[in-house]
Each structure stands twice: as C-alpha cells, then as structure tokens.
Amino acid sequence: QTPEIQELALFGGQPAFSDQLHVGRPNIGDRDQLMARIGDILDRRWLTNNGRYVQEFEQKLAELLGVKHVIAMCNATIALEITIRALGLQGEVIVPSFTFVATAHSLQWQEITPVFCDIDPATHHIDPAQVERMITPRSSGIIGVHLWGRPCDVEALTDIARRHDLKLMFDAAHAFGCSHKGRMIGGFGNAEVFSFHATKFFNTLEGGAVTTDDDELAAKIRLMKNFGFAGYDNVIYIGTNGKMNEFSAAMGLTGLESLEQFIAANMDNYRSYQDGLRGIPGVTLLPYREEKCNYQYIVCEIDEVAAGLGRDALLKVLHAENVIARRYFYPGCHRMEPYRSYFPHAGLLLPETERLSQRVLLLPTGTAVGGAEIDRICRIIAFAVANAPAIAHRQELQG
Ligand code: T4K
C-alpha cells in the first residue's frame, strides 16, 4: 500500500525511528580494554601531563601516519591556535569559509584576520586559483581544510605557498586515516591538525593532535602546549594549556585497535546510501575517491529545482522522523559573528560557498547505524521527493 503524506511524522504520523539517529554518534572500541586502561591509570595515579598513555598514543599515531612528530592535544581548536602561533602567522591568513567555525576562530582569537576564500563546487575544497588572487602584502599563510576527509589540492597550495613565501598548514580535523596519493595525511605542509572529538569516527572524547616533520616546530609546539615549561621551574616560552589527559589517550589507544572496523562500517554505510539514493532526482551523494579514506561523512547536495523541495524542507521532514541530519557547514563562517560584522560584503566574493551552504545535507552514519536504518532513511527521502509539491503545500499551510 502506497503511504500518504499525512503518514509523515511532520504531519502527525508516527516517527520512523523511536530513537534519534545522529550524524556524529561516537564509536566506542573494546570496552573491556578501555576499562582495563582506565583502571591502570587510576592505580598508577598519573592522570595527565605527558603520561604513559599519551606517550604511547603519540608514538602509535606517528607510526600509522608515517610522520616524525605527533603532539597530542586537548582538542583540535587549541591545536590549531598553538600551531598558528608557533608558525608565526600574523596579519592575514587565507582560509575557506566553508568549514567548521573553529578554523576561522583559531585565527581571529589571536587577532589574525581570516581572509575567506571560495571553494571548488565539485570537491567543496578551497580553490587554489582564488587563493592566489587573495594574497596581499599582509598575508602570512594559508590554511587548507581536508573537508569530509578528502584531501584538498595539496600540490597547488604547496606551490603557491612556496612561490609567495607563505606558511601552509592543514586543518585535517576530518581526515584521520585518509591518504593522498598513497601517502597518509599528516605529513603535508608545515603542519597538520587532527580532531579526535567525540563526533569524529575516531575519538578520544575530546582531543586532537598536531603532526609535523619539522623538528624545530615540534619542539616549539610541545613547549607552547605546556605553558612554555622546559623542565621544572623553567619557563622559556609563552604558552598555554593544550595537553591531552590520560583518559583521552586510553580511549584513543583503544579506538586505534578497532580503527579498521570503524572504517569498514562507514564504508558499508556509504555503499548502502549509494544504493538507496541512486536515481532520486535532485539528491546527489558526494563520492569518495579510490584512496585510503575513513568514509565518516555522508554528504549530499539537494538541488531544489530537480528535487521539487529544498534542503531545509527535507531537513524538517527528516528531523520529524528522528533522523537528525545536519546542515554542515551552513551558513558559512563569513555569515557568523564576528565575521559578518567585520566583512558584511564577503558573500559577494564567495558565490560557491553561498550556493553550497544552501544545498548541503549530512546524513547519519557510523557504527550506530546499519543497512536497515539507511534503507529506511533513503525511502523517506525518495518519498519526500516524489511527493514534493504536496509536502511543500502542506508545510506552507502549517506555516
Ligand atoms: N576544524 C574542522 C573542520 C572541524 O570540523 C572541527 C570540529 C574543528 C576544526 C575543531 O575540532 P575540535 O576542537 O572540536 O576537536 C561538532 C563537533 O563538536 C566538532 O568537533 C566538529 N568539528 C563539528 C563538525 O561537529 P556540533 O556543534 O555540530 O556538535 P553537536 O553537539 O551538535 O553534535 C553533533 C551530533 O552528534 C549531534 O547530532 C549529537 C551527536 N552526539 C554528539 C556528542 C558530543 C552524540 O551522539 N554523542 C556525543 O557525545 O559540532
């Protein structure tokens, strides 16, 4: 029997799911291993300040990523701030506006101006041709974002940075476990920054890391994340507190043991979405390339004309069904404070960012979601698109 639109939860029907499905549901590895590590931490009473597990975690990450230095941090935002400072960035730094606001805030927090650059609509990544046009005598660096875990145009950005004598760093918050041209992300540019926040497919509760092959930079960042202490009672640098604690490192070490399972689950989910969304007019799933990838984000674009209903109308339908899809990264950093007050006309230079932020929709994935749920989510989306005019009319009536 064909469902009627009044069966949608938005119009009073039963939600498709009794519990909410989230985009960023944390993955948890082997609980017994985690509890054993936590027990060990409590027994040894060494909770933070470069403890044994943090050191082991850093070493394991360095091996995995093939990079000389890994500095574990309390979160990626502080890691970005410290790296920006350690690299001596000042004046202006070119960044995409289509990113999580932390990328821009980590600059503005230290009175450095983020200069927002538009993106390539095919990849959602900062567009190198535009980067080059935005360089001024005040520019000191570029921050590329490996959005959705896909590498941005590393070669072109490296070339621009070299020719203009700019520092280049990457916000690799999404890109743990991903490679670029066969090389793990972590070793590109002057430094890269990962996030291990709870909502990432690999988490340390809160956490992050800076990776670099530069000995001097690594030493500076190590000092900066620990108040500038070089041994007891000897502060030789300005610093802050960016340290990772032992519980977070225990979570990280435990998660590393299940990393391949997390990625496999994400990849299965991605394939299920590929099957389920195929052929729905106006709904496009952003493809992953044939590189090592974590598949952690299911990114769709909704074309209002072809689908018959816009992204926000679809979002309402899904939320009512307890599918907590997200509009990352709406509305773009340039439309958030303080940037929209500082640069009220920035949108004129960012047409692709403006367009994409109206179309993008992220769907639930991770180990908490499986094929059956995904099939149901895709059927809701197909039903909403097939009945778009009636749904839009009824939404209008409801106000
Ligand atoms: N650069 C980029 C490109 C980033 O994407 C991020 C962070 C950063 C830098 C900074 O990294 P950190 O300093 O955070 O390490 C979330 C995360 O908080 C943030 O880490 C992440 N990016 C961003 C994309 O997403 P919100 O404000 O959307 O989170 P929230 O609380 O709405 O949670 C997302 C979904 O996950 C919800 O539907 C609920 C669910 N959830 C969340 C948590 C915390 C759970 O099911 N369990 C949980 O424990 O920012």
Boltz pocket constraint, residues with backbone or C-beta under 6 A from the ligand:
constraints:
  - pocket:
      binder: B
      contacts: [[A, 21], [A, 22], [A, 23], [A, 24], [A, 25], [A, 26], [A, 75], [A, 76], [A, 77], [A, 78], [A, 99], [A, 100], [A, 102], [A, 103], [A, 145], [A, 171], [A, 173], [A, 174], [A, 194], [A, 195], [A, 196], [A, 197], [A, 198], [A, 199], [A, 207], [A, 208], [A, 324], [A, 328]]
      max_distance: 6.0
